[in-house]
Amino acid sequence: MKNLHVDSIRKYYDGKLILSDIFLSCRKGEIVGLIGRNGSGKSTLLKIIFGIESAENRFVRVDYKVLKSFRNSKKFINYLPQENFLPSEIKVQTIIKLFLPEKRRIQLLRNVFIEPLLGKKFNVLSGGEKRILEILLLLNSEADFVLLDEPFNGVGPIIKDLIIQIINDEKAHKGFIITDHDYENVMKVTDRIFFLKNACLKEIKDKEELVQHGYLTKTIYNNK
Ligand SMILES: Nc1ncnc2c1ncn2[C@@H]1O[C@H](COP(=O)(O)OP(=O)(O)OP(=O)(O)O)[C@@H](O)[C@H]1O
């Protein structure tokens, strides 16, 4: 069983400690959630794991392979950034050809949601259509682990359910680390959840702990 092991991550921005000796692991077949207040360092952590952000200290390995840089990581790990990352002036069918090897394209080209979009350029797609396409491309890639930064942001309930369904369908083949402020859907889809506060990660078991950690107020918690 493949295992992503993240250890001893330490990061400062402008002299301020953002991440302090972070340890995190994710097995293939597992979905791990990451919750934290705005600016707590969630995106920074995902970027460091993926290898596109530097850190004072960083140790990432998949099984026994130590991934020292983005060049090593990209074969094993894929990453959905907060902002759209696909080229705006290119048609969806061309994007699929550019991003996926031939044997991995067929399923996506026949996907009921993607098929009607194939002739459209990326920049004319709706926000939800863009997100679904990006997520499906990552899930059809060969990487064993996928880091998703705010996959639910800006998408409606139907697309959210579709994203959850797609992630669950792929769970047997990949491991996921997901961060999003839609904590209810994060809690629904994940097997383990961690809360990032004061540069440290702590595993949490239920929604009540989100009140204790100051992520939810009692009023929000009681009204849900
Ligand atoms: N390139 C940078 N230079 C300086 N400070 C940065 C840089 N990138 C991020 N930061 C700071 O690091 C902190 C963590 O940012 P990060 O984007 O990781 O937070 P986040 O938890 O993902 O927030 P959000 O939930 O709002 O997306 C913030 O205070 C941010 O201002």
Ligand as a Chemical Component Dictionary entry (heavy atoms), coordinates in Angstrom:
data_LIG
# 
_chem_comp.id                   LIG 
_chem_comp.type                 NON-POLYMER 
_chem_comp.pdbx_formal_charge   0 
_chem_comp.three_letter_code    LIG 
# 
loop_
_chem_comp_atom.comp_id 
_chem_comp_atom.atom_id 
_chem_comp_atom.alt_atom_id 
_chem_comp_atom.type_symbol 
_chem_comp_atom.charge 
_chem_comp_atom.model_Cartn_x 
_chem_comp_atom.model_Cartn_y 
_chem_comp_atom.model_Cartn_z 
_chem_comp_atom.pdbx_ordinal 
LIG N1  N1  N 0 4.691  34.613 -0.809 1  
LIG C1  C1  C 0 4.374  35.052 0.417  2  
LIG N2  N2  N 0 5.107  36.029 1.016  3  
LIG C2  C2  C 0 4.813  36.445 2.269  4  
LIG N3  N3  N 0 3.793  35.951 3.004  5  
LIG C3  C3  C 0 3.023  34.993 2.441  6  
LIG C4  C4  C 0 3.278  34.500 1.133  7  
LIG N4  N4  N 0 2.355  33.544 0.846  8  
LIG C5  C5  C 0 1.556  33.452 1.929  9  
LIG N5  N5  N 0 1.953  34.314 2.883  10 
LIG C6  C6  C 0 1.359  34.481 4.209  11 
LIG O1  O1  O 0 1.420  33.238 4.872  12 
LIG C7  C7  C 0 0.228  33.015 5.632  13 
LIG C8  C8  C 0 -0.403 31.701 5.202  14 
LIG O2  O2  O 0 -0.926 31.837 3.885  15 
LIG P1  P1  P 0 -1.739 30.655 3.182  16 
LIG O3  O3  O 0 -2.153 31.139 1.835  17 
LIG O4  O4  O 0 -0.930 29.433 3.251  18 
LIG O5  O5  O 0 -2.984 30.527 4.164  19 
LIG P2  P2  P 0 -4.317 29.661 4.010  20 
LIG O6  O6  O 0 -4.505 28.924 5.286  21 
LIG O7  O7  O 0 -4.271 28.841 2.762  22 
LIG O8  O8  O 0 -5.400 30.811 3.895  23 
LIG P3  P3  P 0 -6.849 30.862 3.161  24 
LIG O9  O9  O 0 -7.732 29.893 3.908  25 
LIG O10 O10 O 0 -7.270 32.273 3.360  26 
LIG O11 O11 O 0 -6.650 30.490 1.719  27 
LIG C9  C9  C 0 -0.661 34.248 5.416  28 
LIG O12 O12 O 0 -0.486 35.119 6.504  29 
LIG C10 C10 C 0 -0.110 34.855 4.136  30 
LIG O13 O13 O 0 -0.263 36.260 4.135  31 
# 
loop_
_chem_comp_bond.comp_id 
_chem_comp_bond.atom_id_1 
_chem_comp_bond.atom_id_2 
_chem_comp_bond.value_order 
_chem_comp_bond.pdbx_ordinal 
LIG N1  C1  SING 1  
LIG C1  N2  SING 2  
LIG C1  C4  DOUB 3  
LIG N2  C2  DOUB 4  
LIG C2  N3  SING 5  
LIG N3  C3  DOUB 6  
LIG C3  C4  SING 7  
LIG C3  N5  SING 8  
LIG C4  N4  SING 9  
LIG N4  C5  DOUB 10 
LIG C5  N5  SING 11 
LIG N5  C6  SING 12 
LIG C6  O1  SING 13 
LIG C6  C10 SING 14 
LIG O1  C7  SING 15 
LIG C7  C8  SING 16 
LIG C7  C9  SING 17 
LIG C8  O2  SING 18 
LIG O2  P1  SING 19 
LIG P1  O3  DOUB 20 
LIG P1  O4  SING 21 
LIG P1  O5  SING 22 
LIG O5  P2  SING 23 
LIG P2  O6  DOUB 24 
LIG P2  O7  SING 25 
LIG P2  O8  SING 26 
LIG O8  P3  SING 27 
LIG P3  O9  DOUB 28 
LIG P3  O10 SING 29 
LIG P3  O11 SING 30 
LIG C9  O12 SING 31 
LIG C9  C10 SING 32 
LIG C10 O13 SING 33 
# 
